[in-house]
Amino acid sequence: MSLPKIILDCDPGIDDAFAIAVAARHTNLVAITTVAGNVTLEHTTNNALLMAQFCDLDVPVISGSARPVVADPLYADDVHGASGLGDGVMPDITQVVAGTDAVTALLEMVDHETTVVAVGPLTNIAHAIRRDPDWQNRIERLVIMGGSTGAGNATSAAEFNIWADPEAAAEVFESGISLTMVGLNLTQQVRMGAPQIDLLRESGSDVAEFLADALEYYADYSLREYGVARSAMHDPCAVLYVSHPELFVAEPMHCVVEVNGAHTRGMTHIDTRANSQEPNIEALVHAEADAVVDLIVAAAISPTPPLG
């Protein structure tokens, strides 16, 4: 069976780093594009290069938008560390960026077999749709990690990726693109902590050891903030939905992104009325969490696709 073809648009970020390993193992990853989000564009791009290097990926890493389409940048370095990958020693990066125009890469590299998986703020995606409104018809679909059918994490109403650039998200959600939302309501079902850290360390793999350090940092943050030393693995879920859809349940919904509310800016508002508007997205609502965690750990230990 052929692997699904994807472009990964990301803002690494600890869970993004795991998503790159998952994409390396379980998809035909043809490019990585970066956007500012969890940390600055310089850091997200360096982190993507580092993970491509760790995963022995021969794909272009192309940097993109350094700031949201309208608002000032907002970062999550309190969650992911100043570098975006915890506080461990960063190995030397030998890979170099293939370009600095992620939007053009998104426009030129897609075809009807390509799924774009966007796991950061949707700034690059909004710019692509602005530049070529037909682009959305030339891709297989867009799968995003962002939003929620319930509570947020950046605020009580808003998930970070949408909150970081709600104007971009609103444009994408309203564009008519075929969109799957992998939101907090789903990703918080998939958590990793001490047992998975131990498995990573026991493997003896360099990439697994590095990711174990990052996951430990991430779990420590969760313990401080939420009293539980297990972190939701948000971004790998979006990749695994493309490669292993049988592990998830999706439902059609109508969703709009709030851009103006004093308390709800960045909220993905779901119309739950019996006579709600026609669905414009599908949202994941359930994951086979144990199986998903097993796949993430296996990819973090060995990102190379298994033979056979």
Contacts in CASP RR format, 6 or more apart in sequence:
PFRMAT RR
TARGET T0000
AUTHOR 0000-0000-0000
METHOD contacts of the structure
MODEL  1
MSLPKIILDCDPGIDDAFAIAVAARHTNLVAITTVAGNVTLEHTTNNALL
MAQFCDLDVPVISGSARPVVADPLYADDVHGASGLGDGVMPDITQVVAGT
DAVTALLEMVDHETTVVAVGPLTNIAHAIRRDPDWQNRIERLVIMGGSTG
AGNATSAAEFNIWADPEAAAEVFESGISLTMVGLNLTQQVRMGAPQIDLL
RESGSDVAEFLADALEYYADYSLREYGVARSAMHDPCAVLYVSHPELFVA
EPMHCVVEVNGAHTRGMTHIDTRANSQEPNIEALVHAEADAVVDLIVAAA
ISPTPPLG
2 28 0 8 1.000
3 26 0 8 1.000
3 27 0 8 1.000
3 28 0 8 1.000
3 243 0 8 1.000
3 305 0 8 1.000
4 27 0 8 1.000
4 28 0 8 1.000
4 115 0 8 1.000
4 242 0 8 1.000
4 243 0 8 1.000
5 27 0 8 1.000
5 28 0 8 1.000
5 30 0 8 1.000
5 113 0 8 1.000
5 114 0 8 1.000
5 115 0 8 1.000
5 140 0 8 1.000
6 23 0 8 1.000
6 27 0 8 1.000
6 28 0 8 1.000
6 29 0 8 1.000
6 30 0 8 1.000
6 114 0 8 1.000
6 115 0 8 1.000
6 116 0 8 1.000
6 117 0 8 1.000
6 239 0 8 1.000
6 242 0 8 1.000
7 29 0 8 1.000
7 30 0 8 1.000
7 31 0 8 1.000
7 32 0 8 1.000
7 33 0 8 1.000
7 105 0 8 1.000
7 106 0 8 1.000
7 109 0 8 1.000
7 110 0 8 1.000
7 114 0 8 1.000
7 115 0 8 1.000
7 116 0 8 1.000
7 117 0 8 1.000
8 19 0 8 1.000
8 20 0 8 1.000
8 23 0 8 1.000
8 29 0 8 1.000
8 31 0 8 1.000
8 32 0 8 1.000
8 33 0 8 1.000
8 117 0 8 1.000
8 119 0 8 1.000
8 239 0 8 1.000
9 32 0 8 1.000
9 33 0 8 1.000
9 34 0 8 1.000
9 35 0 8 1.000
9 102 0 8 1.000
9 106 0 8 1.000
9 116 0 8 1.000
9 117 0 8 1.000
9 118 0 8 1.000
9 119 0 8 1.000
9 120 0 8 1.000
9 124 0 8 1.000
9 125 0 8 1.000
10 16 0 8 1.000
10 19 0 8 1.000
10 20 0 8 1.000
10 32 0 8 1.000
10 33 0 8 1.000
10 34 0 8 1.000
10 35 0 8 1.000
10 44 0 8 1.000
10 48 0 8 1.000
10 118 0 8 1.000
10 119 0 8 1.000
10 120 0 8 1.000
10 235 0 8 1.000
11 34 0 8 1.000
11 35 0 8 1.000
11 36 0 8 1.000
11 37 0 8 1.000
11 38 0 8 1.000
11 39 0 8 1.000
11 44 0 8 1.000
11 119 0 8 1.000
11 120 0 8 1.000
11 121 0 8 1.000
11 161 0 8 1.000
12 20 0 8 1.000
12 34 0 8 1.000
12 38 0 8 1.000
12 44 0 8 1.000
12 47 0 8 1.000
12 48 0 8 1.000
12 51 0 8 1.000
12 84 0 8 1.000
12 85 0 8 1.000
13 38 0 8 1.000
13 39 0 8 1.000
13 44 0 8 1.000
13 47 0 8 1.000
13 76 0 8 1.000
13 80 0 8 1.000
13 84 0 8 1.000
13 85 0 8 1.000
14 79 0 8 1.000
14 80 0 8 1.000
14 84 0 8 1.000
14 85 0 8 1.000
14 86 0 8 1.000
14 214 0 8 1.000
14 215 0 8 1.000
14 217 0 8 1.000
14 218 0 8 1.000
14 231 0 8 1.000
15 119 0 8 1.000
15 218 0 8 1.000
15 231 0 8 1.000
15 232 0 8 1.000
15 233 0 8 1.000
15 234 0 8 1.000
15 235 0 8 1.000
15 236 0 8 1.000
16 38 0 8 1.000
16 44 0 8 1.000
16 47 0 8 1.000
16 48 0 8 1.000
16 119 0 8 1.000
16 120 0 8 1.000
16 235 0 8 1.000
17 47 0 8 1.000
17 51 0 8 1.000
17 85 0 8 1.000
17 211 0 8 1.000
17 214 0 8 1.000
18 211 0 8 1.000
18 215 0 8 1.000
18 233 0 8 1.000
18 235 0 8 1.000
18 236 0 8 1.000
18 296 0 8 1.000
18 299 0 8 1.000
18 300 0 8 1.000
19 117 0 8 1.000
19 119 0 8 1.000
19 145 0 8 1.000
19 235 0 8 1.000
19 236 0 8 1.000
19 238 0 8 1.000
19 239 0 8 1.000
20 32 0 8 1.000
20 48 0 8 1.000
20 51 0 8 1.000
20 52 0 8 1.000
20 55 0 8 1.000
20 57 0 8 1.000
20 303 0 8 1.000
21 51 0 8 1.000
21 54 0 8 1.000
21 55 0 8 1.000
21 207 0 8 1.000
21 211 0 8 1.000
21 296 0 8 1.000
21 299 0 8 1.000
21 300 0 8 1.000
21 303 0 8 1.000
22 236 0 8 1.000
22 239 0 8 1.000
22 240 0 8 1.000
22 243 0 8 1.000
22 295 0 8 1.000
22 296 0 8 1.000
22 299 0 8 1.000
22 300 0 8 1.000
22 303 0 8 1.000
23 29 0 8 1.000
23 117 0 8 1.000
23 239 0 8 1.000
24 55 0 8 1.000
24 56 0 8 1.000
24 57 0 8 1.000
24 299 0 8 1.000
24 303 0 8 1.000
24 304 0 8 1.000
24 305 0 8 1.000
25 298 0 8 1.000
25 299 0 8 1.000
25 302 0 8 1.000
25 303 0 8 1.000
25 304 0 8 1.000
25 305 0 8 1.000
25 306 0 8 1.000
26 239 0 8 1.000
26 240 0 8 1.000
26 243 0 8 1.000
26 244 0 8 1.000
26 295 0 8 1.000
26 299 0 8 1.000
26 305 0 8 1.000
27 239 0 8 1.000
27 242 0 8 1.000
27 243 0 8 1.000
29 57 0 8 1.000
29 59 0 8 1.000
30 59 0 8 1.000
30 109 0 8 1.000
30 114 0 8 1.000
31 59 0 8 1.000
31 60 0 8 1.000
31 61 0 8 1.000
31 62 0 8 1.000
31 105 0 8 1.000
31 109 0 8 1.000
32 48 0 8 1.000
32 52 0 8 1.000
32 57 0 8 1.000
32 59 0 8 1.000
32 60 0 8 1.000
32 61 0 8 1.000
32 62 0 8 1.000
33 61 0 8 1.000
33 62 0 8 1.000
33 63 0 8 1.000
33 64 0 8 1.000
33 102 0 8 1.000
33 105 0 8 1.000
33 106 0 8 1.000
33 124 0 8 1.000
34 41 0 8 1.000
34 44 0 8 1.000
34 45 0 8 1.000
34 48 0 8 1.000
34 61 0 8 1.000
34 62 0 8 1.000
34 63 0 8 1.000
34 64 0 8 1.000
34 102 0 8 1.000
35 41 0 8 1.000
35 44 0 8 1.000
35 64 0 8 1.000
35 65 0 8 1.000
35 102 0 8 1.000
35 120 0 8 1.000
35 121 0 8 1.000
35 123 0 8 1.000
35 124 0 8 1.000
36 44 0 8 1.000
36 65 0 8 1.000
36 66 0 8 1.000
36 67 0 8 1.000
36 73 0 8 1.000
36 75 0 8 1.000
36 121 0 8 1.000
36 123 0 8 1.000
37 44 0 8 1.000
37 73 0 8 1.000
37 74 0 8 1.000
37 75 0 8 1.000
37 76 0 8 1.000
37 120 0 8 1.000
37 121 0 8 1.000
37 161 0 8 1.000
37 164 0 8 1.000
38 44 0 8 1.000
38 75 0 8 1.000
38 76 0 8 1.000
38 77 0 8 1.000
38 79 0 8 1.000
38 80 0 8 1.000
38 84 0 8 1.000
38 120 0 8 1.000
38 160 0 8 1.000
39 47 0 8 1.000
39 75 0 8 1.000
39 76 0 8 1.000
39 77 0 8 1.000
39 80 0 8 1.000
39 81 0 8 1.000
39 82 0 8 1.000
39 83 0 8 1.000
39 84 0 8 1.000
40 66 0 8 1.000
40 73 0 8 1.000
40 75 0 8 1.000
41 63 0 8 1.000
41 64 0 8 1.000
41 65 0 8 1.000
41 66 0 8 1.000
43 82 0 8 1.000
43 83 0 8 1.000
43 84 0 8 1.000
44 84 0 8 1.000
45 61 0 8 1.000
45 63 0 8 1.000
45 64 0 8 1.000
45 97 0 8 1.000
46 83 0 8 1.000
46 90 0 8 1.000
46 93 0 8 1.000
47 83 0 8 1.000
47 84 0 8 1.000
47 85 0 8 1.000
48 61 0 8 1.000
49 61 0 8 1.000
49 93 0 8 1.000
49 95 0 8 1.000
49 96 0 8 1.000
49 97 0 8 1.000
50 85 0 8 1.000
50 90 0 8 1.000
50 91 0 8 1.000
50 93 0 8 1.000
50 95 0 8 1.000
51 57 0 8 1.000
52 59 0 8 1.000
52 61 0 8 1.000
52 95 0 8 1.000
53 91 0 8 1.000
53 93 0 8 1.000
53 94 0 8 1.000
53 95 0 8 1.000
54 206 0 8 1.000
54 207 0 8 1.000
54 210 0 8 1.000
54 303 0 8 1.000
55 207 0 8 1.000
55 303 0 8 1.000
55 304 0 8 1.000
56 303 0 8 1.000
56 304 0 8 1.000
57 303 0 8 1.000
60 98 0 8 1.000
60 99 0 8 1.000
60 105 0 8 1.000
61 95 0 8 1.000
61 97 0 8 1.000
61 98 0 8 1.000
62 97 0 8 1.000
62 98 0 8 1.000
62 99 0 8 1.000
62 100 0 8 1.000
62 101 0 8 1.000
62 102 0 8 1.000
62 105 0 8 1.000
63 97 0 8 1.000
63 99 0 8 1.000
63 100 0 8 1.000
63 102 0 8 1.000
64 100 0 8 1.000
64 101 0 8 1.000
64 102 0 8 1.000
64 103 0 8 1.000
64 124 0 8 1.000
65 102 0 8 1.000
65 103 0 8 1.000
65 123 0 8 1.000
65 124 0 8 1.000
65 127 0 8 1.000
66 73 0 8 1.000
67 73 0 8 1.000
67 123 0 8 1.000
68 74 0 8 1.000
68 121 0 8 1.000
68 123 0 8 1.000
68 164 0 8 1.000
68 165 0 8 1.000
68 167 0 8 1.000
68 168 0 8 1.000
69 123 0 8 1.000
69 126 0 8 1.000
69 127 0 8 1.000
69 165 0 8 1.000
69 167 0 8 1.000
69 168 0 8 1.000
69 171 0 8 1.000
70 165 0 8 1.000
70 167 0 8 1.000
71 165 0 8 1.000
71 166 0 8 1.000
71 167 0 8 1.000
73 164 0 8 1.000
74 154 0 8 1.000
74 163 0 8 1.000
74 164 0 8 1.000
75 164 0 8 1.000
76 154 0 8 1.000
76 160 0 8 1.000
76 164 0 8 1.000
77 84 0 8 1.000
78 221 0 8 1.000
79 218 0 8 1.000
79 221 0 8 1.000
80 86 0 8 1.000
80 217 0 8 1.000
80 218 0 8 1.000
81 87 0 8 1.000
81 217 0 8 1.000
83 90 0 8 1.000
85 210 0 8 1.000
85 214 0 8 1.000
86 213 0 8 1.000
86 214 0 8 1.000
86 217 0 8 1.000
86 218 0 8 1.000
87 217 0 8 1.000
88 213 0 8 1.000
88 214 0 8 1.000
88 217 0 8 1.000
91 210 0 8 1.000
99 105 0 8 1.000
102 124 0 8 1.000
103 124 0 8 1.000
103 127 0 8 1.000
103 128 0 8 1.000
103 131 0 8 1.000
106 116 0 8 1.000
106 124 0 8 1.000
106 125 0 8 1.000
106 128 0 8 1.000
106 135 0 8 1.000
107 128 0 8 1.000
107 131 0 8 1.000
107 132 0 8 1.000
107 135 0 8 1.000
110 116 0 8 1.000
110 135 0 8 1.000
110 138 0 8 1.000
110 139 0 8 1.000
111 138 0 8 1.000
111 139 0 8 1.000
112 138 0 8 1.000
112 139 0 8 1.000
112 140 0 8 1.000
113 140 0 8 1.000
114 139 0 8 1.000
114 140 0 8 1.000
115 139 0 8 1.000
115 140 0 8 1.000
115 141 0 8 1.000
115 142 0 8 1.000
115 143 0 8 1.000
115 242 0 8 1.000
116 125 0 8 1.000
116 139 0 8 1.000
116 141 0 8 1.000
116 142 0 8 1.000
116 143 0 8 1.000
117 143 0 8 1.000
117 144 0 8 1.000
117 145 0 8 1.000
117 238 0 8 1.000
117 239 0 8 1.000
117 242 0 8 1.000
118 124 0 8 1.000
118 125 0 8 1.000
118 142 0 8 1.000
118 143 0 8 1.000
118 144 0 8 1.000
118 145 0 8 1.000
118 238 0 8 1.000
119 144 0 8 1.000
119 145 0 8 1.000
119 146 0 8 1.000
119 161 0 8 1.000
119 234 0 8 1.000
119 235 0 8 1.000
119 238 0 8 1.000
119 239 0 8 1.000
120 144 0 8 1.000
120 145 0 8 1.000
120 146 0 8 1.000
120 161 0 8 1.000
120 164 0 8 1.000
120 235 0 8 1.000
121 161 0 8 1.000
121 162 0 8 1.000
121 164 0 8 1.000
121 165 0 8 1.000
121 168 0 8 1.000
121 169 0 8 1.000
122 144 0 8 1.000
122 161 0 8 1.000
122 162 0 8 1.000
122 165 0 8 1.000
122 168 0 8 1.000
122 169 0 8 1.000
122 171 0 8 1.000
122 172 0 8 1.000
123 165 0 8 1.000
123 168 0 8 1.000
125 142 0 8 1.000
125 144 0 8 1.000
125 168 0 8 1.000
125 172 0 8 1.000
126 165 0 8 1.000
126 167 0 8 1.000
126 168 0 8 1.000
126 169 0 8 1.000
126 171 0 8 1.000
126 172 0 8 1.000
127 168 0 8 1.000
128 135 0 8 1.000
129 135 0 8 1.000
129 136 0 8 1.000
129 171 0 8 1.000
129 172 0 8 1.000
129 175 0 8 1.000
129 177 0 8 1.000
130 171 0 8 1.000
133 175 0 8 1.000
136 142 0 8 1.000
136 175 0 8 1.000
136 176 0 8 1.000
136 177 0 8 1.000
136 178 0 8 1.000
139 177 0 8 1.000
139 178 0 8 1.000
140 178 0 8 1.000
141 177 0 8 1.000
141 178 0 8 1.000
141 179 0 8 1.000
141 180 0 8 1.000
142 172 0 8 1.000
142 177 0 8 1.000
142 178 0 8 1.000
142 179 0 8 1.000
142 180 0 8 1.000
143 179 0 8 1.000
143 180 0 8 1.000
143 182 0 8 1.000
143 238 0 8 1.000
143 241 0 8 1.000
143 242 0 8 1.000
144 161 0 8 1.000
144 172 0 8 1.000
144 179 0 8 1.000
144 180 0 8 1.000
144 181 0 8 1.000
144 182 0 8 1.000
144 238 0 8 1.000
145 161 0 8 1.000
145 182 0 8 1.000
145 183 0 8 1.000
145 187 0 8 1.000
145 234 0 8 1.000
145 235 0 8 1.000
145 237 0 8 1.000
145 238 0 8 1.000
146 159 0 8 1.000
146 160 0 8 1.000
146 161 0 8 1.000
146 162 0 8 1.000
146 181 0 8 1.000
146 182 0 8 1.000
146 183 0 8 1.000
146 184 0 8 1.000
146 234 0 8 1.000
146 268 0 8 1.000
147 158 0 8 1.000
147 159 0 8 1.000
147 161 0 8 1.000
147 162 0 8 1.000
147 181 0 8 1.000
147 183 0 8 1.000
147 184 0 8 1.000
147 268 0 8 1.000
148 159 0 8 1.000
148 183 0 8 1.000
148 184 0 8 1.000
148 185 0 8 1.000
148 268 0 8 1.000
149 183 0 8 1.000
149 185 0 8 1.000
149 253 0 8 1.000
149 268 0 8 1.000
149 270 0 8 1.000
149 283 0 8 1.000
149 285 0 8 1.000
150 184 0 8 1.000
150 185 0 8 1.000
150 270 0 8 1.000
151 157 0 8 1.000
151 184 0 8 1.000
152 158 0 8 1.000
152 159 0 8 1.000
152 184 0 8 1.000
152 267 0 8 1.000
153 159 0 8 1.000
153 160 0 8 1.000
153 184 0 8 1.000
154 160 0 8 1.000
154 163 0 8 1.000
154 164 0 8 1.000
155 163 0 8 1.000
155 263 0 8 1.000
155 265 0 8 1.000
155 266 0 8 1.000
156 263 0 8 1.000
157 258 0 8 1.000
157 263 0 8 1.000
157 264 0 8 1.000
157 265 0 8 1.000
157 266 0 8 1.000
157 267 0 8 1.000
158 166 0 8 1.000
158 258 0 8 1.000
158 264 0 8 1.000
158 265 0 8 1.000
158 266 0 8 1.000
158 267 0 8 1.000
158 268 0 8 1.000
159 183 0 8 1.000
159 184 0 8 1.000
159 266 0 8 1.000
159 268 0 8 1.000
161 169 0 8 1.000
162 169 0 8 1.000
162 257 0 8 1.000
162 266 0 8 1.000
162 267 0 8 1.000
162 268 0 8 1.000
163 265 0 8 1.000
163 266 0 8 1.000
166 257 0 8 1.000
166 258 0 8 1.000
166 259 0 8 1.000
166 265 0 8 1.000
166 266 0 8 1.000
167 259 0 8 1.000
169 257 0 8 1.000
169 266 0 8 1.000
169 268 0 8 1.000
170 256 0 8 1.000
170 257 0 8 1.000
170 259 0 8 1.000
172 179 0 8 1.000
173 179 0 8 1.000
173 255 0 8 1.000
173 256 0 8 1.000
173 257 0 8 1.000
173 268 0 8 1.000
173 280 0 8 1.000
173 281 0 8 1.000
174 256 0 8 1.000
174 280 0 8 1.000
176 280 0 8 1.000
179 280 0 8 1.000
179 281 0 8 1.000
179 282 0 8 1.000
180 241 0 8 1.000
180 250 0 8 1.000
180 281 0 8 1.000
180 282 0 8 1.000
180 283 0 8 1.000
180 284 0 8 1.000
181 253 0 8 1.000
181 255 0 8 1.000
181 268 0 8 1.000
181 281 0 8 1.000
181 282 0 8 1.000
181 283 0 8 1.000
181 284 0 8 1.000
182 234 0 8 1.000
182 237 0 8 1.000
182 238 0 8 1.000
182 241 0 8 1.000
182 283 0 8 1.000
182 284 0 8 1.000
183 234 0 8 1.000
183 268 0 8 1.000
183 283 0 8 1.000
183 284 0 8 1.000
184 232 0 8 1.000
184 234 0 8 1.000
185 283 0 8 1.000
185 284 0 8 1.000
185 285 0 8 1.000
186 237 0 8 1.000
186 248 0 8 1.000
186 283 0 8 1.000
186 284 0 8 1.000
186 285 0 8 1.000
186 286 0 8 1.000
186 287 0 8 1.000
187 232 0 8 1.000
187 233 0 8 1.000
187 234 0 8 1.000
187 237 0 8 1.000
188 232 0 8 1.000
189 286 0 8 1.000
189 287 0 8 1.000
189 289 0 8 1.000
190 232 0 8 1.000
190 233 0 8 1.000
190 236 0 8 1.000
190 237 0 8 1.000
190 287 0 8 1.000
190 289 0 8 1.000
190 292 0 8 1.000
190 293 0 8 1.000
190 296 0 8 1.000
191 228 0 8 1.000
191 230 0 8 1.000
191 231 0 8 1.000
191 232 0 8 1.000
191 233 0 8 1.000
191 289 0 8 1.000
191 293 0 8 1.000
192 215 0 8 1.000
192 219 0 8 1.000
192 230 0 8 1.000
192 231 0 8 1.000
192 233 0 8 1.000
192 293 0 8 1.000
192 296 0 8 1.000
192 297 0 8 1.000
193 215 0 8 1.000
193 219 0 8 1.000
193 229 0 8 1.000
193 230 0 8 1.000
193 231 0 8 1.000
194 219 0 8 1.000
194 229 0 8 1.000
194 230 0 8 1.000
196 215 0 8 1.000
196 293 0 8 1.000
196 296 0 8 1.000
196 297 0 8 1.000
197 212 0 8 1.000
197 215 0 8 1.000
197 216 0 8 1.000
197 219 0 8 1.000
199 297 0 8 1.000
199 301 0 8 1.000
200 208 0 8 1.000
200 209 0 8 1.000
200 211 0 8 1.000
200 212 0 8 1.000
200 215 0 8 1.000
200 297 0 8 1.000
200 300 0 8 1.000
200 301 0 8 1.000
201 208 0 8 1.000
201 209 0 8 1.000
201 212 0 8 1.000
203 209 0 8 1.000
203 301 0 8 1.000
203 302 0 8 1.000
205 301 0 8 1.000
205 302 0 8 1.000
207 300 0 8 1.000
207 301 0 8 1.000
207 303 0 8 1.000
208 300 0 8 1.000
208 301 0 8 1.000
211 300 0 8 1.000
215 231 0 8 1.000
218 231 0 8 1.000
219 229 0 8 1.000
219 230 0 8 1.000
219 231 0 8 1.000
220 229 0 8 1.000
221 231 0 8 1.000
222 228 0 8 1.000
222 229 0 8 1.000
222 230 0 8 1.000
222 231 0 8 1.000
223 229 0 8 1.000
233 292 0 8 1.000
233 293 0 8 1.000
233 296 0 8 1.000
236 292 0 8 1.000
236 295 0 8 1.000
236 296 0 8 1.000
236 299 0 8 1.000
237 248 0 8 1.000
237 284 0 8 1.000
237 287 0 8 1.000
237 292 0 8 1.000
240 247 0 8 1.000
240 248 0 8 1.000
240 292 0 8 1.000
240 295 0 8 1.000
240 296 0 8 1.000
241 247 0 8 1.000
241 248 0 8 1.000
241 250 0 8 1.000
241 284 0 8 1.000
244 291 0 8 1.000
244 292 0 8 1.000
244 295 0 8 1.000
247 287 0 8 1.000
247 288 0 8 1.000
247 291 0 8 1.000
247 292 0 8 1.000
248 284 0 8 1.000
248 286 0 8 1.000
248 287 0 8 1.000
248 288 0 8 1.000
249 284 0 8 1.000
249 285 0 8 1.000
249 286 0 8 1.000
249 287 0 8 1.000
250 282 0 8 1.000
250 283 0 8 1.000
250 284 0 8 1.000
250 285 0 8 1.000
251 282 0 8 1.000
251 283 0 8 1.000
251 285 0 8 1.000
252 279 0 8 1.000
252 281 0 8 1.000
252 282 0 8 1.000
253 270 0 8 1.000
253 271 0 8 1.000
253 276 0 8 1.000
253 279 0 8 1.000
253 280 0 8 1.000
253 281 0 8 1.000
253 282 0 8 1.000
253 283 0 8 1.000
254 270 0 8 1.000
254 271 0 8 1.000
254 276 0 8 1.000
254 277 0 8 1.000
254 278 0 8 1.000
254 279 0 8 1.000
254 280 0 8 1.000
254 281 0 8 1.000
255 268 0 8 1.000
255 269 0 8 1.000
255 270 0 8 1.000
255 271 0 8 1.000
255 280 0 8 1.000
255 281 0 8 1.000
255 283 0 8 1.000
256 268 0 8 1.000
256 269 0 8 1.000
256 271 0 8 1.000
257 266 0 8 1.000
257 267 0 8 1.000
257 268 0 8 1.000
257 269 0 8 1.000
258 264 0 8 1.000
258 265 0 8 1.000
258 266 0 8 1.000
258 267 0 8 1.000
258 269 0 8 1.000
259 265 0 8 1.000
259 266 0 8 1.000
270 283 0 8 1.000
271 277 0 8 1.000
END
